Structures are given as structure tokens and as C-alpha cells.
């Protein structure tokens, strides 16, 4: 399974008002393992950047002056995401901007290039209703170090999103690899460096908890007239 974590930074909030993409980042994962392959581009938007947007990502028009236009990187971008599932936090925002850029170039929508789009913000709201589900909030909830995220940046955000996604879908690991193998296989960041992940903490039940558990099972067995399937059955001899 090939998945691409994607994020963009833009000149403003609404592509229908002519706002443009100024940064796009993609990080590749295959079978729940980061491969180290990534695509990261800054683009010249040929327009001003809203003050509010610049306060979020810190990217200036002066910095982008010598960067390529989106038209110059579109083929490389589409080739990178081709056939993969896109995983995006607040996907409608990024997809809206990407499709606006593609329409300007008479290209097909991004959904026809990839195999599907997963919105991790929607996933998080379903998993944690009523809670804050920003990327920072999810990093805190899943104990993912985001201390270097002082401003929004597309490449860093995609790497953090990959960690968040793996944490939110941790139960799927058993479908891909054996747990013992997961401890041995390294994670590789977009910079190609091996990244250490915290091992899962397994908390064993103490004697008091085990005794309480046995009491609950005994009560279930009594109520069900011996039909409790979680109690070991003693074999009878004829």
C-alpha cells in the first residue's frame, strides 16, 4: 500500500479569491513504513501574500521571488502522487487549492490522479468527538514531539502527520507486520535519517486486578449458568 502525506502553504484562505499555493510537501509511506522519499517545493505565486497567512507560515514574497511557478513543478508533483492514497489534515482545504492550480493549467483534478484521499481531521473528530483536533493537539495527545514546529511548514507538518496517522491507526499494524518485527524495523524520515520511535508501553495487570477480573468472570459464569466463554473449561471423563 503506497500512501502520500501531503500539506500545502498558501497566500490566503480561499482559492476562489485568487489565492495560490506557495509550498507543497509530500512524504511517501509504503506498507506503513516511511521510505525516505519526499517531494518538497516552494513556488512563486505571482501575487501578494495575506498578512494573516504570512503570520502562520512565515514565508515572504521576497523569499519566493526566485522560486519556480507551480506550472514548472506540476509534472514532477503529479508523477510523485500518481496512484497513491493521499493523507491530508483538513483535506478539503489542500485539495481545493491543488485543483485550482490544476484548472489554471487545464489539468485533471487531483482525485483522478491518486487512488483516494483520506482526511485525518475527519478521522480525528470521529475518534475524539468534542476534543481539539488540530495537528498540534493530536501531537500532544499521542505524545509526538512537535517542539520544532514554531511556524507552519509543509514538510515538517507532513512528517508529524505521518506519526499522528500511525498512532491513530495503530491497530492496523497487525494486518501488515508481526509485532516483534515492528520493534526491529527502523523508521526513516523525509531527510533519509533513521528516526527512533518510543516503544509501546505494555502495562501488566497486578494481583489485585487479576483477582477482580476473576470475580467478574465468575459472576458472568454464574449468571449465564456456566456459559462464560472466557473461563477455561475443565474436561470431563466418561
C-alpha positions as CSV (number, residue, x, y, z in Angstrom):
1,X,0.0,0.0,0.0
2,X,1.5,3.3,-1.1
3,X,0.4,6.4,0.8
4,X,1.5,10.1,0.5
5,X,1.2,12.5,3.3
6,X,0.6,15.9,1.8
7,X,0.5,19.5,3.0
8,X,0.5,22.9,1.4
9,X,1.0,26.5,2.5
10,X,-0.8,29.3,0.6
11,X,-1.1,33.0,0.1
12,X,-4.5,33.1,1.8
13,X,-7.6,31.0,2.7
14,X,-9.7,30.9,-0.4
15,X,-8.5,29.8,-3.9
16,X,-11.7,31.3,-5.3
17,X,-10.3,34.7,-4.4
18,X,-7.2,34.0,-6.5
19,X,-5.0,32.8,-3.6
20,X,-2.2,30.4,-4.6
21,X,0.0,27.6,-3.3
22,X,3.4,28.7,-2.2
23,X,4.7,25.5,-0.7
24,X,3.8,21.8,-1.2
25,X,5.3,18.8,0.5
26,X,4.7,15.1,0.1
27,X,6.2,12.3,2.2
28,X,5.9,8.7,1.0
29,X,4.9,5.7,3.1
30,X,4.7,2.1,1.8
31,X,3.1,-0.6,3.9
32,X,3.1,1.7,6.9
33,X,6.8,2.4,6.7
34,X,8.3,5.8,5.7
35,X,10.6,5.2,2.7
36,X,12.6,8.4,2.9
37,X,11.3,9.6,-0.4
38,X,9.7,13.0,-0.4
39,X,8.9,15.9,-2.7
40,X,9.2,19.5,-1.3
41,X,8.8,22.6,-3.4
42,X,8.4,26.3,-2.9
43,X,6.5,28.2,-5.7
44,X,6.3,31.8,-6.8
45,X,2.5,32.7,-6.5
46,X,2.8,35.8,-8.7
47,X,0.7,37.7,-6.2
48,X,0.8,39.2,-2.7
49,X,0.6,37.1,0.5
50,X,-2.0,38.0,3.0
51,X,-0.6,39.2,6.3
52,X,-2.6,36.6,8.3
53,X,-1.3,33.8,6.1
54,X,2.3,35.0,6.4
55,X,2.0,35.2,10.2
56,X,1.1,31.5,10.2
57,X,3.8,30.1,7.9
58,X,6.4,32.9,7.9
59,X,7.1,32.7,4.1
60,X,7.7,36.0,2.4
61,X,7.2,37.1,-1.2
62,X,10.9,38.1,-1.3
63,X,11.9,34.6,-0.4
64,X,9.7,33.2,-3.2
65,X,10.8,35.7,-5.9
66,X,13.3,33.3,-7.5
67,X,11.3,30.1,-6.9
68,X,9.6,28.2,-9.8
69,X,6.0,28.7,-10.7
70,X,3.5,25.9,-10.0
71,X,3.4,25.2,-13.7
72,X,7.1,24.4,-13.5
73,X,6.8,21.7,-10.9
74,X,3.3,20.3,-11.7
75,X,4.6,17.3,-13.8
76,X,7.0,16.2,-11.0
77,X,4.3,16.6,-8.4
78,X,1.7,14.6,-10.3
79,X,4.2,11.9,-11.0
80,X,5.1,11.6,-7.3
81,X,1.5,11.2,-6.1
82,X,0.3,9.1,-9.1
83,X,-1.6,6.0,-7.9
84,X,-1.1,6.7,-4.2
85,X,-3.6,7.4,-1.4
86,X,-3.3,11.0,-0.2
87,X,-3.5,11.5,3.5
88,X,-4.1,15.2,4.4
89,X,-5.1,17.0,7.6
90,X,-8.2,19.1,6.6
91,X,-8.1,17.6,3.1
92,X,-10.8,19.9,1.5
93,X,-8.5,22.9,2.0
94,X,-5.5,21.5,0.3
95,X,-7.4,19.6,-2.4
96,X,-9.3,22.9,-3.2
97,X,-6.0,24.7,-3.7
98,X,-4.4,21.9,-5.7
99,X,-7.4,21.6,-8.0
100,X,-7.5,25.4,-8.5
101,X,-3.8,25.3,-9.6
102,X,-4.5,22.3,-11.9
103,X,-7.5,24.0,-13.5
104,X,-5.3,27.0,-14.4
105,X,-3.1,24.6,-16.3
106,X,-6.0,22.6,-17.9
107,X,-5.1,19.5,-15.9
108,X,-7.5,17.0,-14.5
109,X,-8.4,17.1,-10.8
110,X,-6.0,15.6,-8.3
111,X,-8.6,13.0,-7.3
112,X,-8.3,11.4,-10.7
113,X,-4.5,11.0,-10.3
114,X,-4.4,9.4,-6.8
115,X,-6.2,6.3,-5.6
116,X,-8.1,8.2,-2.9
117,X,-8.0,10.9,-0.3
118,X,-8.1,10.4,3.5
119,X,-8.8,13.4,5.7
120,X,-7.1,12.9,9.1
121,X,-9.1,15.8,10.6
122,X,-12.3,14.0,9.9
123,X,-10.8,10.8,11.3
124,X,-9.7,12.6,14.5
125,X,-13.1,14.2,15.0
126,X,-14.7,10.7,14.8
127,X,-12.1,9.2,17.2
128,X,-12.1,12.2,19.7
129,X,-15.5,14.0,19.4
130,X,-15.7,17.3,21.2
131,X,-11.9,17.5,21.6
132,X,-9.3,19.8,19.9
133,X,-8.1,18.0,16.8
134,X,-5.5,20.4,15.3
135,X,-2.2,18.8,14.3
136,X,-0.6,20.3,17.5
137,X,-3.4,18.9,19.7
138,X,-3.0,15.5,18.1
139,X,0.7,15.5,18.6
140,X,0.2,16.3,22.3
141,X,-2.5,13.6,22.6
142,X,-0.3,10.9,21.0
143,X,2.9,12.1,22.7
144,X,4.6,13.1,19.4
145,X,7.4,15.6,19.7
146,X,6.5,18.8,17.8
147,X,8.8,21.1,19.7
148,X,10.4,22.3,16.4
149,X,7.0,23.5,15.0
150,X,7.1,27.2,15.8
151,X,5.6,28.1,12.4
152,X,3.6,26.0,10.0
153,X,5.8,24.4,7.4
154,X,4.6,21.9,4.8
155,X,7.5,19.4,5.1
156,X,7.6,19.3,8.9
157,X,3.8,19.1,9.0
158,X,3.7,16.1,6.7
159,X,6.2,14.2,8.8
160,X,4.3,15.0,12.0
161,X,1.1,13.9,10.3
162,X,2.6,10.6,9.4
163,X,3.4,10.0,13.1
164,X,-0.1,11.1,14.0
165,X,-1.7,8.8,11.4
166,X,0.3,5.8,12.5
167,X,-0.8,6.5,16.1
168,X,-4.4,6.9,15.2
169,X,-4.4,3.6,13.2
170,X,-2.1,1.6,15.4
171,X,-4.4,-1.4,15.4
172,X,-3.8,-1.9,11.7
173,X,-0.2,-2.8,12.4
174,X,-1.2,-6.4,12.9
175,X,-2.6,-6.5,9.3
176,X,0.9,-5.6,7.9
177,X,3.6,-7.0,10.2
178,X,4.2,-9.0,13.3
179,X,4.6,-7.0,16.5
180,X,8.1,-8.4,17.1
181,X,9.2,-7.3,13.6
182,X,7.8,-3.8,14.2
183,X,10.3,-3.3,17.0
184,X,13.2,-4.2,14.7
185,X,12.4,-2.2,11.7
186,X,13.6,1.4,11.7
187,X,11.5,4.5,10.7
188,X,13.1,6.7,8.1
189,X,12.3,10.5,7.9
190,X,12.0,12.6,4.8
191,X,15.6,13.6,5.2
192,X,16.7,10.0,4.9
193,X,17.7,9.8,8.6
194,X,16.7,6.9,10.9
195,X,14.2,8.2,13.4
196,X,13.7,6.4,16.7
197,X,10.2,5.8,17.9
198,X,9.1,5.3,21.5
199,X,8.2,1.6,22.1
200,X,4.6,1.0,23.1
201,X,4.2,0.8,26.9
202,X,2.6,-2.5,28.0
203,X,1.0,-2.3,31.5
204,X,0.6,-5.7,33.1
205,X,-2.3,-6.3,35.5
206,X,-1.2,-6.7,39.2
207,X,-2.5,-9.4,41.5
208,X,-5.4,-7.3,42.8
209,X,-6.6,-6.5,39.3
210,X,-6.3,-10.2,38.3
211,X,-8.4,-11.2,41.3
212,X,-11.0,-8.6,40.5
213,X,-11.1,-9.9,36.9
214,X,-11.6,-13.5,38.1
215,X,-14.5,-12.3,40.3
216,X,-16.2,-10.6,37.3
217,X,-15.8,-13.7,35.2
218,X,-17.2,-15.9,38.0
219,X,-20.2,-13.6,38.2
220,X,-20.8,-13.8,34.5
221,X,-20.4,-17.6,34.6
222,X,-23.0,-17.8,37.4
223,X,-25.5,-15.5,35.6
224,X,-25.1,-17.4,32.3
225,X,-25.4,-20.8,34.0
226,X,-21.9,-21.9,33.1
227,X,-21.8,-20.4,29.6
228,X,-19.0,-17.8,30.2
229,X,-16.7,-18.4,27.2
230,X,-13.7,-16.5,28.9
231,X,-13.3,-19.1,31.7
232,X,-11.2,-22.2,30.9
233,X,-13.4,-25.3,30.8
234,X,-12.3,-28.5,32.6
235,X,-12.6,-31.6,30.5
236,X,-14.9,-34.3,31.9
237,X,-14.2,-38.0,31.5
238,X,-16.9,-40.5,30.8
